[in-house]
Amino acid sequence: MKNFCILSHIDHGKSTLADRFLESTGTVSKDKMQDQYLDSMDLERERGITIKMRPCRMNYKGEVLNLIDTPGHVDFSYEVSRALAAVEGAVLLVDVSKGIQAQTLANLELAKDLIIIPVLNKIDLPNVKIEENLKEVSNLLKTDDILQISAKKGINIESVLDAVLQKVPEPEKEFKKPFKALIFDSTYDPFKGVIAYIRVVQGKISSDDKIFLSSDKKENKIKELGYFSPDFSPQKELIAGEIGYIATGIKEPGKIKIGDTILKNQEEKPLPGYQEPKPMVFANIYHEDPNKFVVLKEALEKLKLNDPSLVFDLQNNEALGRGFRCGFLGTLHIEIVSQRLEREYNLNLVISTPSVVYKVVDKKGKEELIYSPADFPDQSLISSTKEPWAELKIIFPTQYLGKVTEILETIDGKYIETDYLGDKVIIIYEAPLREIIQDFYEKIKGGTQGFASLYYNILDFKPGNLVKMDVLIAGNLETAFSKIVPEKKAYEEGKRMVKKLKESLPNQQFEVALQAALGGKIIARETISGRRKDVTGDLYGGDYSRKRKLLERQKKGKKELKNKGRVNIPSEVYLKVFKS
């Protein structure tokens, strides 16, 4: 038995190679085969990326091979780390038309304790620089044993499977020890309850056994267990070293956690598990219909079942009703979660602009995490503020060095070093996370004509001169539009915000002031003119004094409305502003 996964940068061919494995081993017949077979979501097929890993058991030359396909995008590196905990080896796939990319290096760092099988993919493409790529990979891994394949054309696929047989070690088979299994993923079935994806670390389990979760200690009867072939394939038992699933019958999604241990004897000590990721990017999510709050809550709970990096807390908004402040690993993570909520649960969402978590130190030296502007204390109570920084690794062809340097100079940050890998440059840079989560990646891709790749790793909190910028509409504080910003960028951000609101808000019967403020000081302003009704349209002749009285009465009425009035902000305005 060999347990392995496929690692690579996004779009280097992981899912296509997994398809060829399924074909070559006869796991899936040709008449049932479809592209990206292990990518179970329509969203994955549309985008051509893997979001959720899916295990598969194959038979090849008399051996059992357990494959776990993995995501390639930086936001889903936690998925990769969970896959690595369940395997002994990894196929490192490199696209010869692009070479080593940022996520390739990140994945290698995660997989440093595994056996690595380097593979160059897409050798069928015209004008590819195979020799240069061989040299790059050889220098990186200190080996000349590099396979060359075309996953799309099915060239040399069996050489990769043979390498897995020869190089990946067998898992330890501790059959006689008490049963312990690590949960590395899970899903929900309305009839079978939570289905835990497991790696059996020691012992064995039968379908008629009872189990305990190390975090719960409550006895549960197994509904079903088995392998992934690649669909659920019920079996009578699972043994040490195997990858499979257990239908627990547990109907409360929150009771099963990724990294938990399944036991037969509740007195046994649990396995080490995983260190849960700490989301650093946050956004508020509401349903367009406030009455659908419970539906939104249930949908988030089910998504969290196989995505422990997603966190959420109750959030209230005067116009949008009850929603959730959600924590994510990055902006793509936000996009994927929101699209899954919309597609899989038919929800119409309003989502706020992403922000990061900050720290505030009060006058007594006490630190507090700040997840939203509403939590930001009065400036007079603050001793200092801190914000999360990240280490950036940007890889790109040498001819774009000037353009990338120019883009980096537009953000707050610190240059660390420059390395060279063949005809590519690797720039290492440190910057506040807030600079990265907006449109930085798009700027880098645009400045290098799409040839750059980017990986970032969260470092620690560093001092930042941060303030809360409030927004007033017709003199009323609208907390949903408040933002935490660096003091030196407050004027620029305030000006942008009130301008966007002017474009988005409908005209009222009275003049509306849009203001951005720091404390009590107004730093930016726009004005929406009031709608004017033609009150003199029914008059005939030249009775100027009567016209004047009507106009004065209208003016007085508008002044009273302005003094009393509060602007009703439609939900679509929040949507427009949050997306800008």
N, C-alpha and C positions, 0 to 999 in steps of 0.2 A: 504494500500500500504506500502511495506517495501523495502527500498533500502539498499543493502549490497554488500560486496565484500569478496573475499577469499584471505587471506594473509598467506605466509609461506616462508621458505627457498626454494631454487631451488631444484626440484626433490622430493618434499615431497607429491605430489599428487594433486596439485590444479586443473590441467586440467582434471584429471580423476574424481575428485569429481564434477566438473562442468558438465561433461558428465552424471554422475548419476543423477544430479538434472534435467537435460533436459529430461532424460528418466522417472524419477519418477513423474514429473509433466505433462508428455505427450506433452511437447513442441516440441520434435522431435520424430517422429515415429521410431520404431526399425529398419525398413527396410532402413531408411535414415541415421541411426546413424553411426558415425565413430569415432575412437579414437581422442582425443584432438579436439573436434568439434569446440570449440570457438577459436582455434589457426588456423587462416586463412592462414598463410604462410606455404609453404612446408618446409621452413627452420626451423620453429618451430617444426614441426612433426619429422624432421630428428634428431634434437638436443634434443628433449624432453623437451624444455623449452618454456616459454611464453615470447614473445618479445613485442607484441602489445596487450593491453587489448581490449576486445570486449564485449560490453554490451549485455544483453539478458533479455527479459521480459517473466516471467512465471506466470501461474495461479495455485494456490495450496490452496485447502480447501476454495475456495471462495475469496481468497485474491490475489492481484497482488504482485509478488516479482520481483524486478529489480536487477539482478546480474551483477557485473562487475568482471571478472577474472583479475588477476594482475600478472606481472612478479615477479620472485623471485631473480633474480641476482642483485648484488649490483649496477651494471652499470645502471640498469633500475629503480632505486628507485624513480626517478622523475615521472615515469609512475604511480607508486604506489601512490604518493602524490596527483596526479591529480584524481585518482579514489576515494581516501578518501574524496576529496572535494565534491563528488557527492553522498555520502551515509551517513547513520546514524549508521551502524553497520558493524562488520567484523567477519568472521569465521577465527580463528587462527588455522591453520592446522600444526600438528607436527607428523613427521614420527617416529613411536615407535622404529624402528631399528636404528635410528640416534639420536633421542632426540632433544632438543633445540639446534639450530645452530646460527651462528652470525647474519644472515639476519633475523632470528626470532626476535631477540632483536631489530634490526634496525627498522623492521616493527612495532613493538610494540610502539617504540618511536614516529613514525609517526602517529600512530592511537590512541594516548593517550586520545583524546577527543571523541572517539567512544565507543559504546557498544561492548565488545569483547566476543565471544563465543568460548572457547577453545575446540579443538577436536583432539584426538589421532587417527592417521590413520595407516593402514597396520597391524591391529591386527591379521590378518590371517597368517602372516609370522611365521615360526617356531622359537622357542627359543628367542622371543622378551621379553624384560624386561618391561612389562607393569607397574608394581608397581613402579619401579624406575622412569619411565617417568611421572606417575601420580604425584609422589612426586615433581619432578622437576617443572612441570607446576603449581602445586598447590602453591609451594613456590614463584614462579615468579609472579603469578597473584593474590595470596591471595584468592583462591577459591578452593573448593572441587567439584564444579559442572563441571565436565569435561566429555565430551562425548567420546565414543570409537567406531570407525567404521572401515570398510574396503571399500574404494572407489572402488577398483578393483573388489571385490566380491559382492558389493552392500549391505553390511551388515550395518544395522542401519542408512541408509541414511535419512529416513524420520524423525528420531529423530533430525537431524540437521535442517531440514526445519521447524519442529515444534518449535525448539528453536528460529529460526529467527522470526517466527510469534509471539512468546510469549515475546521475550526480546528486539528486535530492535524496537525503537520508530517510529511512523508514522512521515513522513516529515511534516513540517509546510505547511499548504495549504492556502496561501494568495491569494484567488481567485479574490478579488475585487481590489487589487492594480494593478498599471500599469505593463504590461508584461515586465519581465526581465528573461533572460536565460544565464547561464554560459557555455561557450564553453570549454569542457574538452578534446576534441580530434576532428580530422577531417580527411577526405579522399577526393580524387578527382575523379570525373566522367566526361568523355569528353562531355557528353550530359547535365548533370545536374549541372556541375560546382563543386565548393567546397561544400561538404556535411559536415555540422557542427554537431558533437555529443554534445548534450546539456543536462543540468539539468535545468528544468524550476523552477526558484526560487519563482516567484510570477506572478499572472495574468494568462492569457491564450492566445493562438495564434491559428488562423485558417489558413487553407491551402490557402485561397484567400487573406490573409493579405499581407501588405508590411512591410518590416523590415529595420532597420538601424543597422550598426555596431557602437559601441561606439567610436571606433578609426578612423572611416571613415566618418560617417554622410551622406553617400550617400544612397539614397533610392533604395531598391532592391525588386523585386517581387519574392515571394516564388515559387519555382518549384514543391516542394513536401515536406511533413512532415509526420512523423510517428514514430512507435516503432521498436525495434529490437526483432524479434520473432523466431530465432535469426537473420534471414535475414531481410532486409528492408521491413517493413509492412506499406504501406501508410494509413494515417488516415486523418480525417477532422480537428481535433484539438488536441492540447496538453495543459494540465493544470498544475497548480502549484504542485510541488512535483514529477512530472513525469520525466523519463529519455527517451529521444528520439533523433530524428535527424531532421534537416532542410536542404533541398537541396536549396542552396542560388542562384544558377545561376551565381555566380561570377566565371569567368574563369581565373583570375590571382591568383595563389596560395598564393602569398605573402600578399594579402590583408586581409586574415583571420588569426588571431593569437590565439593560445591556451591561455585561460584566458580572452579573450575579452568577452564583453557582447552584446547580441542581444536584441534590443529594438524595440518597435512599435512607440514610441515617441522619437525623437532624442534629446529632451530637458531633458529627464530623466538622472539622474546620473548613471554611470556604477557601477557594482558590484566590490568588491575589487580585484578579479582575483587572479593570481598566481605571485609569485616572480620567474622570469625565472632563470633556473640554469645557472651557469657560467662554461662553459667548461674549464678544466684545462689541458687536454691532447690534443696534436695537431699532425697532420700528413699531409703531402702533398699528394694529389691524382691527378694523371695524367691519360689520356687515352693513351694506347700504340700507337694509331694512332692520331697524333696531329690534324688531320682534324676533329676528332670527339669531339672537345672541346665543341661545342654548345650542342650536345647531352648529354654530361656529365653535363653541366650546367643545362639543363632542368630536368634531372633526379634528381639532388641534390635539386632543387627547389621543386619538388613533394614529395621527402622524408621529407623535412623540414616541409611540411604542417602538418604532424602529429607527428613531432619530433622536437619541438622548441629548444631542447638542442643541435641540430646539427647546427653549424655555419660554414660559408665558405667565403673566400676572394680570389681574383684572385692572382695567383702565376705564375711566368715565370721561365722556365728552358731552358738553351741553347740547350740541347740535347732532352728534352722531350716535349718542347713547352709549351703552356699555360695549366695551371691546377689550382688547388685550395688548399689553406691552410685551412684545416678543423679542427674545434674544437669538441672534444668528451668528454663524461663523464668518459670513461675508455677504456681499451684495448678491452674488449668484444664488446663494443659499436662500435669501429673501425671495428672489424671483421664482425659484423652483417651488418653495413652500406655498407661495401665493397662487401659483398656477395649479399646483396639485389641489389646493383647497377649492379653486374655481372649477376645475374639471371633474375631480373625483367626487366632490360633494355639492356641486352646482351652487356655489356661493358667489354672490356679487360683493366684492370687497372694496374698502377704502383704506389705503395704506399710506402712512406718513413717510416723510423723508427720513432715510437712515441716519442714525447718529451713533456715537460711541459712548462707552461708559467713562465717567471721569471720577476723580477723587478730590474731595475738599478737606482741607485741614482747618479746624476752627482755632480760635484764640487760645484754647487750652491744649492744643496739640492733638486733639482727637480726629482720626480720619473717618470719612464717610464716603461710600460709593454713591455716585449720582448717575441714575439711569435716565433721567429725563429733566428738562428745565424746571418742571414743577417741583422737583426735589431740591433745586439749587437754593441755598439759604441767602439771606440778606447779605449784601456785600460787606456791611460793617462787622459781620460776625466771622468773616473769613480771614484766616492768616495767610494761606497759600492754596494754590490749586495745582492739580497734576492731571496728565492725560497719558493714554497708552501710546507707546511707540512701537514701531515694527522695523525689522531688518528686511530690506528689499534686496533681491537678487534678480538682476535684469540681464538676459542674454540676448545678443543681437549681432548681426554682421558688422565688421569693423567700419564699413563705410558710413554707418549711421551714428558714429560716436559723437559727432558735433551736435546732431539734432537731439539725441537723448540727453546729453549734457545740458543743452539749452532748456529742455523741459524740466529737468531736475532742479535747475536754478529758479524755477517759478514757484517751488514749494518750500515750506519750512523743512529743514532737514540737515543731515550731516554726511558728507562723503567719507567712506571708509577705505575702500581700495578698488583697484582694477586688476583683473586677471585675464589671461588670454587662453583660449582653448581652440587651437587651430586658427581658422580665420574668423573666429568669434570673440567678442568681448564679454566679460562678465563684470558688471559694475555692482558693487555692494554699497548700499546706501541705507542710512537710518532716517526715519521720518515719522511724524505723528500719524497715527492710524487714520485720523479724520481727513488727512490729505489724500489717502489712498482709496477710501471707500466711495468717493463720488465718481469722477470721470478720469482719474489718473491713468487707469489701464487703457482706456480708449485713446487718450492722448499719446501714450507710448506706442500703441499699435499703429495709430495713424502716422506718427512721425517716422516710423520705420517701414512703412508700406506693408504692415502686417507681419514682418519678419521677427519682431521681438517677442520674447516670452518673459513672464514675470512671476516670481514666487515671493511671498512674504511670510515672515514668522514673527509672531507677537513677542516683544521683549518684556519691558516692564513700564511702570508709570514714571514719567519724568516731569519736572516742573513746567507749568504752562500758565501764562498770564491770562486766565479765562474769566469771562463775564457772562451774565445772562442778558440777552437782548430781548426786550418785550415788544409786542406789537399791540397798538391801540387802534380800534376802529370806531369812529365817532365818539372818541373819548373813553371807550370801554376797553378794558384789558381783555384780549383774546388769547388765553394761555396756550391754545393748540398751535399757535404760530410762533411761540417763544422759542429761542434757540440759545445754546451755549456756544460762544464763539471766542477766538482770541481777541483781546481788546484792540489790537492794531488793525484787525479786519472787521471790526464792528460796524463802522460807517459804510463800508463797501457792501456788507451783507444786509444792513438795514435798508440801504437804497434799493438793492435788488429785490428785497422782500416786498416793500411797499409798491414798487413798480409792478410786480407780478400781481399783487392784490388789486391794483387799479385795473389791470387788464382782465381780471377774472370776476370781480364783483359786479352784479347788475346795478344800474343806476337806481337811486331812491328818489323819493319826492323832495328830499332836502339834500343839501351839500354835506358830503361825508369826508372827514379828515382821516387819512391813513398815516399813522406815525410809528416810527421805530424809536425805542427809547432805551437808554442805559440808566437804571435808577430812575430819577425824575427828569433826566435831561433828554430832550428830543434830539435825535441825531439824523433823522431823515423823515421827509414828509411828501406825500402826494395827496391830491384832492380830487374826489369824484363829484362832478357838478350835479345838482339836483335836476330832476325832470321838471320841465316847465309846461304847465297847461295854459292854453290860450284862453284866459278868463274874459277877454274883451271881444272875443270872436262874434258874440251875438249882438253887439252894439252897432247902431247905425249912426251915420252922421259924424259930426266932429265934436261930440261932447267930451272934451279932453279931461275936464274935472272928474267926471264919472269914471272914465278909464283909469285915471290916476288913483282914485279911491279903491278900485278893484285890485289894481296892481299892488297898492300899499297893503291891502288886506291879505293878498296872496303872500307877499313878502313877510308879513307878520306871522302868518300861519306856518310858513316854512321855518322861520326862526324858532317858533315854539316846538315844532317837530324836531328840529335839530337839537334843541335843549333837552327834550324829553326822549327823543327817539333812540332806539337801539336797532342796529342793522341785523336783520335775519340772514344768516349766512347759509346758503344752500349747500348740501353735501358735495355737489359737484365742484364747488369752489375749493374745498379742502383737497379734493382729488387733483385739481389742476395745479394748485400751489405745491402740494406734496411731491408731485411728479417732476416739478421744475428743478 
